[in-house]
Amino acid sequence: MDMSQYLEIFIDESKEHLQTINEQLLELEKSPDDLSIVNEIFRSAHTLKGMSATMGFEDLANLTHQMENVLDGIRNHKITVTPELLDVVFRAVDDLEAMVNSIASGGDGKRDVREVVQQLKQIEQGDVPTRKTEPPSTTPTLTQTYGEFEYNVLQHSKEQGFHTYEIHVKLRADCLLKAARVFMVFDALNQVGEVIKANPPVELLEEEKFDQEFVVTVVSKQSAEQLYAQVSKVSEVEEVTVTAIDVDKLRPSELTPPQLEVSQTEAAVTAAKEEQKEEKAEGQKEEKEQHKAVANKTIRVNIERLDILMNLFEELVIDRGRLEQISRELNHPELHETVERMSRISSDLQNIILNMRMVPVETVFNRFPRMVRQLARDLGKKINLEIIGAETELDRTVIDEIGDPLVHLLRNAIDHGIETPEVRRAKGKPEEGTVKLKAYHSGNHVFIEIEDDGAGINREKVLQKAINKGIISKQNAANLTDKQVYELIFASGFSTADKISDISGRGVGLDVVKSTIESLGGSVTIDSHEGVGSIFSIQLPLTLSIISVMLVEIQYEKYAIPLSSIIETAIIKKEDILHAHHQKVIDFRGKVVPLLFLKDVFEVPVVKEEEDFFSVVIVRKGEKMAGLVVDSFIGQQEVVLKSLGNYLTSVFAISGATILGDGQVALIIDCNALIK
């Protein structure tokens, strides 16, 4: 059976299931007792295991199976959910993602996962991991309780002159044979006394079903110091605490209650389990019905097919323009009517094709909660990530590019923006910092904002760094507005971190973020209040393939300037042109704006005489402005943006081309490059 035809579907669906697992694990961390979440994760893992096995990816199937066992343990109340346990499960999900990505890029999906499988097996056996970074606790966490029989034994021993001790033993975290060490401790104690009781019980200790610690109760005629010395000489024992116990004070209130209550609890647990089974069956029934309704509504289409469809449609737009022109020239009423109707239909078609290419930004946003959780744990910070407007849609080509800049800005907000809980407490802020990730439509653009309630940007620190790096001179620094100062952090190689961590800075700075967003025809701005927080706002075009432009003429050549860059158009007299720093400038609404003569920039052959008036298009990039001098304005139009192909990759200030209705090619001007 040829599996290659199913490979694409397998990869897509695996990624979806892994995403669901990631999201639901984060939910589980918030509400560890919610079994419906565990069932949701279990279903996704189970489906993934089945698909992997069918496709012949054994490593993937085995790791998922191991993860499934742990989830099953949680489902059946055998394993308790802790952040440390989830760390291991998340690590397994990371490995699964890496394997799926390897398959997607033509690999075999193999990966060394022995360590994580071992950890999952230990969890399954009841050995829940503890956090390594915490200092060793000096107070014993395990306590002993005594039944009536044990109490009588201890009383009897006391009468015969024996002392009772509770000994708390902690083994080293890297101890390999825990059961052997326990045996050696028991052996050492039996030489100087008698072990009465252990917690966890001896059978669990023998099966290594315990963390690093255990408590034993010993009766002996030796002193506490002698017992301490006896246990301490066993290798791989990290910590020993010996506590003398006064048997008389062990009143029956501290004894374990009679068996009756235990059986009542068991009955309650059994009843609860029965109830959950019924609820689960009911839930699955409902879900099946929902799935049945949804299943037939969607279809997966490869993005390349949509690109081809878009290209064919663009050809149609060009021919439509040609037909409209011929229809006007012939002045034939029926032809005129048909062409008009065709124009309307093709406009609707254009909207449908563009909408097909639109993808909710959720596809990018949904990998962030997991990343934020990990960062917060690594940095010892408390962070709440709020996502607003994840259903906002963007063109698929923009979506593919926007992920990395957003990761960078989020890391930046968490590392540099949000303070540690202690600092926040001292400032009178809540310990938990909030990072808001928000997307919304406005006009022909999508805005994505990353807002944090952290420390904000320190103006002086930024200026000092910029002066030291030679990005700006001391004289100019004093005259900058706050907005201009914040813009400086986008300069190449700029970082205000006192120590460069691998979390955000890495010395890369935000210049990469800015250039990526600008290459997509977007822009990024910062607003910040020191001590209150910062907002990074990204503006992106809805789609990259059809854009609104202003058509202009330079001599006999036509050029298109994207409307998103234009502030306004103006006609100026020759005598209004001034000279400053060897540059022609104009006074535009009180601002000095440099002029760029496009006929010189693009070396257009001069045919027409120069007039006394100049047509100027005022464009801007961030805070900077420029006036582009052209010969005449033709008007506004929606055009299809075509790339110049591989032959003309390095043409200065031209971002692409379009074909107009009369078959002429108009080049599209890249205003960002001109203003630089």
C-alpha positions as CSV (number, residue, x, y, z in Angstrom):
1,M,0.0,0.0,0.0
2,D,1.5,3.4,-1.1
3,M,1.5,5.7,2.0
4,S,3.1,8.7,0.3
5,Q,-0.3,10.0,-0.9
6,Y,-1.4,10.2,2.7
7,L,1.8,11.8,4.0
8,E,0.6,15.4,3.6
9,I,-2.6,14.7,5.5
10,F,-0.7,12.9,8.2
11,I,1.7,15.8,8.7
12,D,-1.1,18.4,8.8
13,E,-3.3,16.4,11.2
14,S,-0.3,15.4,13.5
15,K,0.5,19.1,13.8
16,E,-3.1,19.9,14.7
17,H,-3.2,17.1,17.4
18,L,0.1,18.3,18.9
19,Q,-1.2,21.8,19.0
20,T,-4.3,20.6,20.8
21,I,-2.2,18.6,23.3
22,N,0.0,21.7,24.0
23,E,-3.1,23.9,24.6
24,Q,-4.9,21.4,26.8
25,L,-1.7,20.7,28.9
26,L,-1.6,24.4,29.7
27,E,-5.3,24.2,30.7
28,L,-4.5,21.1,32.8
29,E,-1.8,23.0,34.7
30,K,-4.4,25.6,35.7
31,S,-7.0,23.0,36.7
32,P,-5.2,19.7,37.5
33,D,-8.4,18.0,38.7
34,D,-10.4,18.5,35.5
35,L,-10.7,15.1,33.9
36,S,-12.4,16.3,30.8
37,I,-9.1,18.1,29.9
38,V,-7.2,14.8,30.4
39,N,-9.6,13.0,28.2
40,E,-9.2,15.6,25.5
41,I,-5.4,15.2,25.6
42,F,-5.7,11.4,25.7
43,R,-7.9,11.4,22.6
44,S,-5.5,13.5,20.6
45,A,-2.5,11.4,21.7
46,H,-4.4,8.2,21.0
47,T,-5.3,9.3,17.4
48,L,-1.7,10.5,16.8
49,K,-0.4,7.1,18.0
50,G,-2.7,5.2,15.6
51,M,-1.9,7.4,12.6
52,S,1.9,7.1,13.3
53,A,1.7,3.3,13.6
54,T,-0.4,3.1,10.4
55,M,2.2,5.2,8.5
56,G,5.0,3.1,9.8
57,F,6.7,5.7,12.1
58,E,7.4,3.4,15.0
59,D,9.5,5.8,17.1
60,L,6.7,8.4,17.0
61,A,4.1,5.7,17.9
62,N,6.2,4.4,20.8
63,L,6.8,7.7,22.4
64,T,3.1,8.7,22.1
65,H,2.2,5.3,23.6
66,Q,4.4,6.0,26.6
67,M,2.8,9.5,27.0
68,E,-0.6,7.9,26.8
69,N,0.2,5.6,29.7
70,V,1.0,8.6,31.9
71,L,-2.2,10.3,30.8
72,D,-4.1,7.1,31.6
73,G,-2.6,7.1,35.1
74,I,-3.8,10.7,35.6
75,R,-7.2,9.7,34.3
76,N,-7.5,6.9,36.8
77,H,-6.2,8.9,39.8
78,K,-3.0,6.9,40.1
79,I,-0.8,9.9,39.2
80,T,-1.1,13.4,40.5
81,V,-0.5,16.4,38.1
82,T,2.4,18.7,39.1
83,P,4.2,21.3,37.1
84,E,7.3,19.1,37.2
85,L,5.4,16.2,35.7
86,L,4.0,18.5,33.0
87,D,7.6,19.6,32.3
88,V,8.4,16.0,31.3
89,V,5.2,15.6,29.2
90,F,5.9,18.9,27.4
91,R,9.5,17.6,26.7
92,A,7.9,14.6,25.1
93,V,5.6,16.8,23.0
94,D,8.7,18.8,21.9
95,D,10.3,15.6,20.7
96,L,7.1,14.5,18.9
97,E,7.0,17.9,17.2
98,A,10.6,17.6,16.1
99,M,9.9,14.1,14.7
100,V,6.9,15.3,12.7
101,N,8.9,18.3,11.4
102,S,11.7,15.8,10.4
103,I,9.1,13.8,8.5
104,A,7.7,17.0,6.9
105,S,11.2,17.9,5.6
106,G,11.7,14.5,4.0
107,G,13.4,12.8,7.0
108,D,12.6,9.5,8.6
109,G,11.3,10.9,11.9
110,K,13.9,9.2,14.0
111,R,15.2,10.8,17.2
112,D,16.9,9.7,20.4
113,V,14.2,9.9,23.0
114,R,15.5,7.3,25.5
115,E,15.8,9.8,28.3
116,V,12.3,11.2,28.0
117,V,10.8,7.7,27.7
118,Q,12.7,6.7,30.8
119,Q,11.3,9.7,32.7
120,L,7.7,8.9,31.5
121,K,8.2,5.3,32.6
122,Q,9.3,6.4,36.1
123,I,6.2,8.7,36.3
124,E,4.0,5.8,35.2
125,Q,5.5,3.7,38.1
126,G,4.6,6.4,40.6
127,D,8.0,8.2,40.7
128,V,6.9,11.8,40.2
129,P,9.8,14.2,39.4
130,T,10.7,17.0,41.7
131,R,12.1,20.4,40.7
132,K,15.9,20.1,40.7
133,T,16.5,23.8,41.2
134,E,14.9,24.0,44.7
135,P,17.3,23.9,47.6
136,P,17.2,20.7,49.6
137,S,14.5,21.0,52.2
138,T,15.8,20.8,55.8
139,T,12.4,19.9,57.4
140,P,11.2,16.4,56.8
141,T,8.2,16.4,54.6
142,L,7.1,12.9,55.3
143,T,5.4,12.1,58.6
144,Q,4.7,8.9,60.4
145,T,1.3,7.8,61.7
146,Y,0.9,4.9,64.0
147,G,-1.9,2.3,64.4
148,E,-3.0,0.8,67.7
149,F,-0.7,-2.2,67.3
150,E,2.4,-0.1,66.6
151,Y,1.6,2.3,69.5
152,N,1.5,-0.7,71.9
153,V,4.8,-2.0,70.6
154,L,6.5,1.4,71.1
155,Q,5.0,1.7,74.7
156,H,6.3,-1.8,75.5
157,S,9.8,-1.0,74.1
158,K,9.9,2.2,76.3
159,E,9.1,0.2,79.4
160,Q,12.1,-2.0,78.6
161,G,14.5,1.0,78.4
162,F,14.5,1.5,74.5
163,H,14.3,5.0,72.9
164,T,12.1,5.7,69.9
165,Y,13.5,7.7,67.0
166,E,12.1,8.9,63.6
167,I,14.8,9.0,61.0
168,H,14.3,11.0,57.9
169,V,16.6,9.8,55.0
170,K,17.1,11.6,51.7
171,L,19.1,9.9,48.9
172,R,21.0,11.8,46.3
173,A,19.0,12.8,43.2
174,D,21.4,10.9,40.9
175,C,21.2,7.7,43.0
176,L,21.0,4.8,40.6
177,L,20.0,1.8,42.7
178,K,17.6,3.3,45.2
179,A,16.3,-0.1,46.5
180,A,19.9,-1.2,47.3
181,R,20.6,2.0,49.3
182,V,17.3,1.5,51.3
183,F,18.4,-2.1,52.1
184,M,21.8,-0.8,53.3
185,V,20.1,1.8,55.5
186,F,17.8,-0.8,57.1
187,D,20.8,-3.2,57.6
188,A,22.8,-0.4,59.3
189,L,19.9,0.4,61.6
190,N,19.1,-3.2,62.5
191,Q,22.7,-3.5,63.8
192,V,22.0,-0.9,66.5
193,G,18.2,-1.3,67.0
194,E,15.1,-2.5,65.4
195,V,13.0,-0.9,62.6
196,I,9.3,-0.8,63.5
197,K,7.8,1.1,60.6
198,A,8.7,2.8,57.3
199,N,6.9,5.4,55.2
200,P,6.5,4.7,52.3
201,P,5.9,1.0,53.3
202,V,8.8,-1.5,52.8
203,E,7.2,-3.1,49.7
204,L,7.1,0.2,47.9
205,L,10.7,1.0,48.9
206,E,11.8,-2.3,47.5
207,E,10.1,-1.6,44.2
208,E,11.7,1.9,44.1
209,K,8.2,3.5,44.1
210,F,9.3,6.6,46.0
211,D,11.0,9.9,45.6
212,Q,14.4,10.4,47.1
213,E,13.1,10.5,50.7
214,F,11.7,8.0,53.2
215,V,11.1,7.9,57.0
216,V,11.8,5.0,59.4
217,T,10.8,4.6,63.0
218,V,13.5,2.8,65.1
219,V,13.7,1.6,68.7
220,S,17.2,1.5,70.1
221,K,19.3,1.9,73.3
222,Q,21.8,4.0,71.4
223,S,21.9,7.8,71.2
224,A,20.6,9.9,68.3
225,E,24.2,10.8,67.3
226,Q,25.2,7.1,67.0
227,L,22.1,6.4,64.8
228,Y,23.0,9.5,62.7
229,A,26.6,8.2,62.2
230,Q,25.4,4.7,61.4
231,V,23.1,5.9,58.5
232,S,25.4,8.7,57.3
233,K,28.1,6.2,56.4
234,V,25.9,4.6,53.7
235,S,27.0,6.0,50.3
236,E,24.6,8.1,48.1
237,V,22.7,9.3,51.2
238,E,22.4,13.1,50.9
239,E,20.7,14.1,54.2
240,V,19.8,12.4,57.5
241,T,17.6,13.9,60.3
242,V,17.2,11.9,63.6
243,T,14.3,13.0,65.8
244,A,13.6,11.5,69.3
245,I,9.9,10.7,69.8
246,D,8.1,10.8,73.2
247,V,5.8,7.8,73.0
248,D,3.5,9.1,75.7
249,K,2.7,12.2,73.6
250,L,1.6,9.9,70.7
251,R,-2.0,10.0,72.0
252,P,-4.5,8.0,70.0
253,S,-5.6,11.2,68.3
254,E,-2.5,10.9,66.1
255,L,-3.2,7.2,65.4
256,T,-4.8,6.2,62.1
257,P,-8.6,5.9,62.4
258,P,-10.2,2.5,62.2
259,Q,-10.8,0.7,58.9
260,L,-14.4,1.8,58.6
261,E,-13.7,5.3,57.3
262,V,-11.2,3.9,54.7
263,S,-13.9,1.7,53.2
264,Q,-16.3,4.6,53.1
265,T,-13.8,6.6,51.2
266,E,-13.3,3.8,48.8
267,A,-17.0,3.5,48.3
268,A,-17.1,7.3,47.6
269,V,-14.3,7.0,45.1
270,T,-16.0,4.1,43.3
271,A,-19.2,6.0,43.1
272,A,-17.4,9.0,41.7
273,K,-15.7,6.9,39.1
274,E,-19.0,5.3,38.0
275,E,-20.5,8.8,37.7
276,Q,-17.5,10.0,35.6
277,K,-17.9,7.0,33.3
278,E,-21.5,7.9,32.6
279,E,-20.6,11.6,32.1
280,K,-17.8,10.6,29.7
281,A,-20.0,8.3,27.7
282,E,-22.6,11.1,27.4
283,G,-19.9,13.6,26.5
284,Q,-18.4,11.3,23.8
285,K,-21.9,10.8,22.3
286,E,-22.4,14.5,22.1
287,E,-19.0,15.1,20.6
288,K,-19.5,12.4,18.0
289,E,-22.7,14.2,16.9
290,Q,-20.8,17.5,16.7
291,H,-17.9,16.0,14.8
292,K,-20.4,14.4,12.3
293,A,-21.9,17.9,11.6
294,V,-18.5,19.6,11.2
295,A,-16.6,16.9,9.3
296,N,-18.1,17.5,5.9
297,K,-17.7,21.2,6.0
298,T,-14.0,21.7,5.4
299,I,-11.5,20.6,2.7
300,R,-7.7,20.8,2.8
301,V,-6.2,22.6,-0.2
302,N,-2.4,23.0,-0.8
303,I,-1.4,26.7,-0.7
304,E,0.4,26.2,-4.0
305,R,-2.9,25.4,-5.7
306,L,-4.3,28.6,-4.4
307,D,-1.2,30.5,-5.7
308,I,-1.8,29.0,-9.2
309,L,-5.5,30.0,-9.0
310,M,-4.5,33.5,-7.9
311,N,-2.0,33.8,-10.8
312,L,-4.7,32.7,-13.3
313,F,-7.1,35.2,-11.9
314,E,-4.5,38.0,-12.1
315,E,-4.2,37.2,-15.9
316,L,-8.0,37.5,-16.0
317,V,-7.8,41.0,-14.3
318,I,-5.3,42.2,-17.0
319,D,-7.5,40.9,-19.8
320,R,-10.6,42.5,-18.2
321,G,-8.8,45.9,-18.2
322,R,-8.0,45.3,-21.9
323,L,-11.6,44.4,-22.7
324,E,-12.9,47.5,-20.9
325,Q,-10.7,49.7,-23.1
326,I,-11.7,48.0,-26.4
327,S,-15.4,48.2,-25.4
328,R,-15.0,52.0,-24.8
329,E,-13.3,52.5,-28.2
330,L,-15.9,50.4,-30.2
331,N,-18.9,51.9,-28.3
332,H,-21.0,48.8,-28.8
333,P,-23.9,48.8,-26.3
334,E,-24.2,44.9,-26.0
335,L,-20.4,44.5,-25.7
336,H,-20.4,47.2,-23.1
337,E,-23.1,45.5,-21.1
338,T,-21.4,42.1,-21.2
339,V,-18.0,43.6,-20.2
340,E,-19.6,45.5,-17.3
341,R,-21.2,42.3,-16.0
342,M,-18.0,40.4,-16.4
343,S,-16.2,43.0,-14.3
344,R,-18.7,42.7,-11.5
345,I,-18.4,38.9,-11.4
346,S,-14.6,38.9,-11.5
347,S,-14.6,41.4,-8.6
348,D,-16.6,39.0,-6.5
349,L,-14.3,36.2,-7.7
350,Q,-11.3,38.2,-6.6
351,N,-12.8,38.7,-3.1
352,I,-13.5,34.9,-2.8
353,I,-10.0,33.9,-3.8
354,L,-8.4,36.5,-1.5
355,N,-10.6,35.2,1.4
356,M,-9.5,31.6,0.6
357,R,-5.9,32.6,1.2
358,M,-6.8,34.3,4.5
359,V,-5.8,32.4,7.7
360,P,-6.7,33.4,11.3
361,V,-3.6,34.7,13.2
362,E,-4.6,32.0,15.7
363,T,-2.4,29.6,13.7
364,V,0.6,31.7,14.8
365,F,-0.7,32.8,18.2
366,N,-1.5,29.3,19.5
367,R,2.1,28.3,19.9
368,F,2.8,31.2,22.3
369,P,1.1,30.2,25.6
370,R,3.4,27.1,25.8
371,M,6.5,29.3,25.1
372,V,5.5,31.9,27.7
373,R,4.9,29.2,30.3
374,Q,8.4,27.8,29.8
375,L,10.0,31.3,29.8
376,A,8.2,32.3,33.0
377,R,9.5,29.1,34.7
378,D,13.1,29.6,33.4
379,L,13.1,33.3,34.6
380,G,11.3,32.7,37.9
381,K,8.5,35.2,36.9
382,K,4.8,34.9,37.0
383,I,3.2,35.8,33.7
384,N,-0.4,35.8,32.5
385,L,-0.7,35.8,28.7
386,E,-3.9,37.3,27.3
387,I,-4.7,36.7,23.7
388,I,-7.4,38.9,22.1
389,G,-8.7,38.8,18.5
390,A,-7.0,35.5,17.5
391,E,-9.8,35.0,14.9
392,T,-8.5,38.1,12.9
393,E,-7.5,36.9,9.4
394,L,-4.3,37.6,7.4
395,D,-3.0,36.4,4.1
396,R,-1.2,33.1,4.3
397,T,2.1,34.5,3.0
398,V,2.1,37.2,5.7
399,I,1.3,34.6,8.4
400,D,4.2,32.4,7.4
401,E,6.7,35.3,7.9
402,I,5.2,37.0,11.0
403,G,5.8,34.2,13.5
404,D,9.5,34.8,14.3
405,P,9.2,38.6,14.8
406,L,6.4,38.0,17.2
407,V,8.4,35.4,19.1
408,H,11.2,37.9,19.5
409,L,8.9,40.7,20.7
410,L,7.2,38.4,23.2
411,R,10.5,37.1,24.6
412,N,11.6,40.8,24.8
413,A,8.5,41.7,26.8
414,I,8.9,38.8,29.2
415,D,12.7,39.1,29.7
416,H,13.2,42.9,29.7
417,G,9.7,44.2,30.3
418,I,8.1,42.2,33.1
419,E,9.9,42.4,36.4
420,T,10.4,39.6,38.9
421,P,7.7,39.0,41.5
422,E,9.8,40.6,44.3
423,V,10.4,43.8,42.3
424,R,6.7,44.0,41.3
425,R,5.7,43.6,45.0
426,A,8.1,46.4,46.0
427,K,6.5,48.6,43.3
428,G,3.0,47.9,44.6
429,K,2.1,45.9,41.4
430,P,0.5,42.5,41.4
431,E,3.1,39.7,41.4
432,E,1.8,38.3,38.2
433,G,2.8,40.3,35.1
434,T,0.3,40.5,32.2
435,V,1.3,40.3,28.5
436,K,-1.5,41.1,26.1
437,L,-1.3,39.9,22.5
438,K,-4.0,41.6,20.5
439,A,-4.9,41.5,16.8
440,Y,-7.5,43.6,15.0
441,H,-8.5,44.9,11.5
442,S,-8.5,48.5,10.7
443,G,-9.1,49.6,7.1
444,N,-6.9,47.7,4.7
445,H,-4.5,46.6,7.5
446,V,-4.2,44.2,10.4
447,F,-2.7,45.5,13.6
448,I,-0.9,43.3,16.1
449,E,-0.1,44.7,19.5
450,I,2.1,43.3,22.2
451,E,1.5,45.1,25.5
452,D,3.1,44.4,28.9
453,D,2.6,46.0,32.3
454,G,6.3,45.8,33.1
455,A,9.1,48.3,33.7
456,G,8.7,50.3,30.4
457,I,11.7,51.7,28.5
458,N,14.3,53.8,30.4
459,R,14.9,56.8,28.1
460,E,18.3,57.7,29.7
461,K,19.6,54.1,29.5
462,V,18.7,53.9,25.8
463,L,20.3,57.2,24.9
464,Q,23.5,56.4,26.8
465,K,23.8,53.1,25.0
466,A,23.1,54.7,21.6
467,I,25.7,57.3,22.2
468,N,28.3,54.7,23.3
469,K,27.5,52.6,20.2
470,G,28.0,55.7,18.0
471,I,24.4,55.4,16.7
472,I,23.7,59.0,17.6
473,S,25.8,62.0,18.7
474,K,25.5,63.7,22.1
475,Q,24.3,66.9,20.6
476,N,21.4,65.3,18.7
477,A,20.4,63.1,21.7
478,A,19.1,66.0,23.7
479,N,16.6,67.1,21.0
480,L,14.9,63.7,20.5
481,T,11.3,63.1,21.4
482,D,10.5,60.0,23.5
483,K,9.1,58.3,20.4
484,Q,12.4,58.9,18.5
485,V,14.4,57.6,21.5
486,Y,12.3,54.4,21.5
487,E,12.9,54.0,17.8
488,L,16.6,53.8,18.6
489,I,16.2,50.3,20.1
490,F,15.6,49.1,16.5
491,A,19.1,50.1,15.5
492,S,21.4,47.3,14.4
493,G,23.3,45.6,17.3
494,F,21.5,47.5,20.0
495,S,20.7,45.9,23.3
496,T,20.1,47.5,26.7
497,A,20.3,44.2,28.6
498,D,22.8,44.4,31.4
499,K,23.6,40.8,30.8
500,I,22.8,39.1,27.5
501,S,20.5,36.1,28.1
502,D,19.6,33.5,25.6
503,I,16.0,34.4,26.3
504,S,15.6,37.6,24.3
505,G,18.7,39.5,23.4
506,R,21.3,37.1,22.2
507,G,22.7,40.4,20.9
508,V,20.5,40.2,17.8
509,G,18.5,43.2,18.9
510,L,15.2,44.2,17.4
511,D,16.6,45.4,14.0
512,V,15.8,41.9,12.6
513,V,12.2,42.3,13.7
514,K,11.9,45.7,12.1
515,S,13.4,44.6,8.7
516,T,11.2,41.5,8.5
517,I,8.1,43.5,9.1
518,E,9.1,46.2,6.6
519,S,9.8,43.5,4.0
520,L,6.2,42.5,4.3
521,G,5.1,46.1,3.6
522,G,4.4,46.7,7.3
523,S,5.7,49.0,10.1
524,V,6.4,48.7,13.8
525,T,6.1,51.4,16.4
526,I,6.7,51.6,20.2
527,D,4.9,53.5,22.9
528,S,6.2,53.2,26.5
529,H,5.7,54.7,30.0
530,E,8.5,54.0,32.4
531,G,7.3,51.9,35.3
532,V,3.9,51.3,33.7
533,G,4.7,49.2,30.6
534,S,5.3,49.2,26.8
535,I,3.2,48.6,23.7
536,F,4.8,47.4,20.5
537,S,2.4,47.9,17.6
538,I,2.8,46.1,14.2
539,Q,0.9,47.3,11.2
540,L,0.6,44.7,8.3
541,P,-1.1,44.8,4.9
542,L,-4.1,42.4,4.7
543,T,-2.7,40.7,1.6
544,L,0.5,41.0,-0.4
545,S,-0.8,40.0,-3.8
546,I,-3.3,42.8,-4.7
547,I,-2.5,46.3,-3.4
548,S,-3.9,49.8,-3.8
549,V,-1.5,52.2,-5.6
550,M,-1.3,55.7,-7.0
551,L,-0.3,55.5,-10.6
552,V,2.1,58.2,-11.7
553,E,4.0,59.1,-14.9
554,I,7.7,59.9,-15.1
555,Q,8.3,61.1,-18.7
556,Y,6.6,58.4,-20.7
557,E,7.0,55.6,-18.2
558,K,4.3,54.6,-15.6
559,Y,5.1,53.8,-12.0
560,A,3.0,52.8,-9.0
561,I,3.4,54.0,-5.5
562,P,1.7,52.0,-2.7
563,L,-1.1,54.0,-1.1
564,S,0.0,52.7,2.4
565,S,3.2,54.9,2.2
566,I,1.6,58.1,0.8
567,I,0.6,61.0,3.1
568,E,-0.6,63.3,0.4
569,T,0.1,64.7,-3.0
570,A,1.1,68.3,-3.8
571,I,1.9,70.6,-6.7
572,I,4.8,73.0,-6.0
573,K,6.4,75.9,-7.9
574,K,10.0,75.7,-9.0
575,E,10.9,78.7,-6.8
576,D,9.6,77.0,-3.7
577,I,12.5,74.5,-3.8
578,L,15.2,75.3,-1.2
579,H,18.7,73.9,-0.7
580,A,20.1,72.4,2.5
581,H,23.1,70.1,3.0
582,H,23.6,69.7,-0.8
583,Q,20.0,68.5,-1.1
584,K,16.9,70.0,-2.6
585,V,14.2,70.3,0.0
586,I,10.7,71.9,0.4
587,D,9.0,73.4,3.4
588,F,6.0,71.1,3.9
589,R,3.5,72.2,6.6
590,G,6.4,73.6,8.7
591,K,8.6,70.5,8.2
592,V,11.7,70.3,6.0
593,V,11.1,67.5,3.5
594,P,13.9,66.3,1.2
595,L,13.0,66.0,-2.5
596,L,13.9,62.9,-4.6
597,F,13.6,63.3,-8.4
598,L,12.5,59.9,-9.5
599,K,13.6,60.5,-13.2
600,D,17.2,60.7,-11.8
601,V,16.8,57.8,-9.4
602,F,15.5,55.4,-12.1
603,E,17.5,57.0,-14.9
604,V,14.4,57.6,-17.1
605,P,15.1,58.8,-20.7
606,V,14.2,62.5,-20.8
607,V,11.8,63.3,-23.7
608,K,9.5,66.1,-22.3
609,E,10.6,69.6,-21.4
610,E,10.7,70.5,-17.7
611,E,7.8,72.7,-16.5
612,D,7.6,75.4,-13.9
613,F,5.5,73.2,-11.6
614,F,6.4,69.9,-10.0
615,S,4.0,67.1,-9.0
616,V,5.2,65.7,-5.7
617,V,4.0,62.6,-3.8
618,I,4.8,63.0,0.0
619,V,5.6,59.6,1.4
620,R,6.7,58.5,4.8
621,K,8.4,55.6,6.7
622,G,7.9,55.8,10.4
623,E,8.9,59.4,11.4
624,K,10.9,60.2,8.3
625,M,9.3,61.8,5.2
626,A,10.4,62.5,1.6
627,G,8.8,64.1,-1.5
628,L,9.0,62.0,-4.7
629,V,9.0,64.3,-7.7
630,V,7.0,62.9,-10.7
631,D,5.7,64.4,-14.0
632,S,2.0,63.8,-13.5
633,F,-0.6,61.8,-11.4
634,I,-2.8,59.2,-13.3
635,G,-5.0,58.1,-10.4
636,Q,-5.7,55.4,-7.8
637,Q,-6.0,51.8,-8.9
638,E,-6.0,48.3,-7.4
639,V,-3.2,46.3,-9.1
640,V,-1.8,42.8,-9.0
641,L,1.7,42.7,-7.5
642,K,4.0,40.5,-9.4
643,S,7.6,39.7,-8.3
644,L,10.4,40.5,-10.7
645,G,11.6,36.9,-10.6
646,N,15.0,35.5,-9.9
647,Y,16.8,37.5,-12.6
648,L,16.1,41.0,-11.1
649,T,16.4,40.4,-7.4
650,S,18.6,43.4,-6.5
651,V,17.0,46.2,-8.4
652,F,17.1,49.3,-6.2
653,A,13.8,50.7,-4.8
654,I,11.5,48.5,-6.9
655,S,9.5,45.9,-5.1
656,G,7.7,44.4,-8.0
657,A,5.7,45.1,-11.2
658,T,2.1,45.0,-12.4
659,I,0.5,44.8,-15.8
660,L,-2.0,47.5,-16.6
661,G,-5.2,47.2,-18.7
662,D,-3.5,48.3,-21.9
663,G,-0.8,45.7,-21.5
664,Q,1.8,48.2,-20.3
665,V,4.1,47.2,-17.4
666,A,4.2,49.6,-14.4
667,L,7.0,49.1,-11.8
668,I,6.0,49.4,-8.2
669,I,8.2,51.7,-6.1
670,D,9.5,50.6,-2.7
671,C,9.3,53.8,-0.7
672,N,11.1,52.3,2.3
673,A,14.3,51.8,0.3
674,L,14.1,55.4,-1.1
675,I,13.7,57.0,2.3
676,K,16.6,55.0,3.8
